[in-house]
Amino acid sequence: MQDTLTLSEAIALQPAWIGIWLNILFFGAFILPISLLIWKATRLAAVITVVGSFASAFLTNLMYEQLGYVKLLGLPHMLFWFPIAYYLIRLRAQDTVPPWPKRIILVVVAVMAISLVFDTVDVMRYALGERTPQAFEQL
C-alpha cells in the first residue's frame, strides 16, 4: 500500500497526535527560524536552519519513496539537526545576540530536540532490526 501513497498521505493515516506534532515541528523548524532574519546577528542561523530543515525534508521524502514508511525516516533529521542545534545553542550563548532571538532559538532548539529524541529511538530500533514498514490504519 505504501507504494501508492505519498508521504503526506501515509502520515495522515497515522494517529492524530503525529499530525499535531508534525504541525508543531513544521512551525518550529521551518517557520519560526525565518523570523531570525530580522536581526543581523542571527541571519546566518536563519538560513542554515531553514536550508537544513528543507534538506532534511527532501531526504525524508526520497527515503520514503525508496523504503516506505520505516523507522529509518528520522535519519535525515539526525544528520542535519544535531549540528544545527549545537550551532544554535552556541549562538544563543553569545552576548551579541539580542534577547528576542535568544528566546526564538530556545524554542527552535527545543522543538528540534524533541524530534531528535523520537528520531534517534526510531533509527536505533531500525538499526537493531525493526525494519518492517509502519502499519496503516484501515481505509
Secondary structure as a PSIPRED ss2 file (coil, helix, strand):
# PSIPRED VFORMAT (PSIPRED V4.0)

   1 M C   1.000  0.000  0.000
   2 Q H   0.000  1.000  0.000
   3 D H   0.000  1.000  0.000
   4 T H   0.000  1.000  0.000
   5 L C   1.000  0.000  0.000
   6 T C   1.000  0.000  0.000
   7 L H   0.000  1.000  0.000
   8 S H   0.000  1.000  0.000
   9 E H   0.000  1.000  0.000
  10 A H   0.000  1.000  0.000
  11 I H   0.000  1.000  0.000
  12 A H   0.000  1.000  0.000
  13 L C   1.000  0.000  0.000
  14 Q C   1.000  0.000  0.000
  15 P C   1.000  0.000  0.000
  16 A H   0.000  1.000  0.000
  17 W H   0.000  1.000  0.000
  18 I H   0.000  1.000  0.000
  19 G H   0.000  1.000  0.000
  20 I H   0.000  1.000  0.000
  21 W H   0.000  1.000  0.000
  22 L H   0.000  1.000  0.000
  23 N H   0.000  1.000  0.000
  24 I H   0.000  1.000  0.000
  25 L H   0.000  1.000  0.000
  26 F H   0.000  1.000  0.000
  27 F H   0.000  1.000  0.000
  28 G H   0.000  1.000  0.000
  29 A H   0.000  1.000  0.000
  30 F H   0.000  1.000  0.000
  31 I H   0.000  1.000  0.000
  32 L H   0.000  1.000  0.000
  33 P H   0.000  1.000  0.000
  34 I H   0.000  1.000  0.000
  35 S H   0.000  1.000  0.000
  36 L H   0.000  1.000  0.000
  37 L H   0.000  1.000  0.000
  38 I H   0.000  1.000  0.000
  39 W C   1.000  0.000  0.000
  40 K H   0.000  1.000  0.000
  41 A H   0.000  1.000  0.000
  42 T H   0.000  1.000  0.000
  43 R H   0.000  1.000  0.000
  44 L H   0.000  1.000  0.000
  45 A H   0.000  1.000  0.000
  46 A H   0.000  1.000  0.000
  47 V H   0.000  1.000  0.000
  48 I H   0.000  1.000  0.000
  49 T H   0.000  1.000  0.000
  50 V H   0.000  1.000  0.000
  51 V H   0.000  1.000  0.000
  52 G H   0.000  1.000  0.000
  53 S H   0.000  1.000  0.000
  54 F H   0.000  1.000  0.000
  55 A H   0.000  1.000  0.000
  56 S H   0.000  1.000  0.000
  57 A H   0.000  1.000  0.000
  58 F H   0.000  1.000  0.000
  59 L H   0.000  1.000  0.000
  60 T H   0.000  1.000  0.000
  61 N H   0.000  1.000  0.000
  62 L H   0.000  1.000  0.000
  63 M H   0.000  1.000  0.000
  64 Y H   0.000  1.000  0.000
  65 E H   0.000  1.000  0.000
  66 Q H   0.000  1.000  0.000
  67 L H   0.000  1.000  0.000
  68 G C   1.000  0.000  0.000
  69 Y C   1.000  0.000  0.000
  70 V C   1.000  0.000  0.000
  71 K H   0.000  1.000  0.000
  72 L H   0.000  1.000  0.000
  73 L H   0.000  1.000  0.000
  74 G H   0.000  1.000  0.000
  75 L H   0.000  1.000  0.000
  76 P H   0.000  1.000  0.000
  77 H H   0.000  1.000  0.000
  78 M H   0.000  1.000  0.000
  79 L H   0.000  1.000  0.000
  80 F H   0.000  1.000  0.000
  81 W H   0.000  1.000  0.000
  82 F H   0.000  1.000  0.000
  83 P H   0.000  1.000  0.000
  84 I H   0.000  1.000  0.000
  85 A H   0.000  1.000  0.000
  86 Y H   0.000  1.000  0.000
  87 Y H   0.000  1.000  0.000
  88 L H   0.000  1.000  0.000
  89 I H   0.000  1.000  0.000
  90 R H   0.000  1.000  0.000
  91 L H   0.000  1.000  0.000
  92 R H   0.000  1.000  0.000
  93 A C   1.000  0.000  0.000
  94 Q C   1.000  0.000  0.000
  95 D C   1.000  0.000  0.000
  96 T C   1.000  0.000  0.000
  97 V C   1.000  0.000  0.000
  98 P C   1.000  0.000  0.000
  99 P H   0.000  1.000  0.000
 100 W H   0.000  1.000  0.000
 101 P H   0.000  1.000  0.000
 102 K H   0.000  1.000  0.000
 103 R H   0.000  1.000  0.000
 104 I H   0.000  1.000  0.000
 105 I H   0.000  1.000  0.000
 106 L H   0.000  1.000  0.000
 107 V H   0.000  1.000  0.000
 108 V H   0.000  1.000  0.000
 109 V H   0.000  1.000  0.000
 110 A H   0.000  1.000  0.000
 111 V H   0.000  1.000  0.000
 112 M H   0.000  1.000  0.000
 113 A H   0.000  1.000  0.000
 114 I H   0.000  1.000  0.000
 115 S H   0.000  1.000  0.000
 116 L H   0.000  1.000  0.000
 117 V H   0.000  1.000  0.000
 118 F H   0.000  1.000  0.000
 119 D H   0.000  1.000  0.000
 120 T H   0.000  1.000  0.000
 121 V H   0.000  1.000  0.000
 122 D H   0.000  1.000  0.000
 123 V H   0.000  1.000  0.000
 124 M H   0.000  1.000  0.000
 125 R H   0.000  1.000  0.000
 126 Y H   0.000  1.000  0.000
 127 A H   0.000  1.000  0.000
 128 L C   1.000  0.000  0.000
 129 G C   1.000  0.000  0.000
 130 E C   1.000  0.000  0.000
 131 R C   1.000  0.000  0.000
 132 T C   1.000  0.000  0.000
 133 P C   1.000  0.000  0.000
 134 Q C   1.000  0.000  0.000
 135 A C   1.000  0.000  0.000
 136 F C   1.000  0.000  0.000
 137 E C   1.000  0.000  0.000
 138 Q C   1.000  0.000  0.000
 139 L C   1.000  0.000  0.000
